[in-house]
Amino acid sequence: MEEIKFTIPLTPISKKNSQQIFINSKTGKPFISPSKKYKEYERAAVAHCPRNLGIEAPVNISCVYYMPTKRKCDLTNLLEATHDVLVCAQTIKDDNYNIISSVDGSEVKLDRENPRTEVTITF
């Protein structure tokens, strides 16, 4: 079994809890967009990921999120944000079930001094 391990040394942010509703100026229809805060997080997080691997094989992506507070958060939303970061970095080709076959071992912990995300990709 092969593993890729890396750390994103940023406070984990959920994509869903940081959305904004805008109105399309041409159609007048509303659409949802990630917040500026999330976009900045994604841009910064990509810099800490292995770039341009384009993994297409089925993998397990285990993420351990170290949060700065005991405030409740949604693990599924944190995973979605991390998966989108990995696609943006082109670490993985896509985040569909053919590539991310499992997320076993993912959890949320507390670390007030060093919030981060520890990612392990197992082939």
Secondary structure by P-SEA (a helix, b strand, c coil): cbbbbbbccccccccccbbbbbbcccccbbbbbbcaaaaaaaaaaaaacccccccccbbbbbbbbbbcccccccaaaaaaaaaaaaaaacccccccccccccccccbbbbbccbbbbbbbbcc
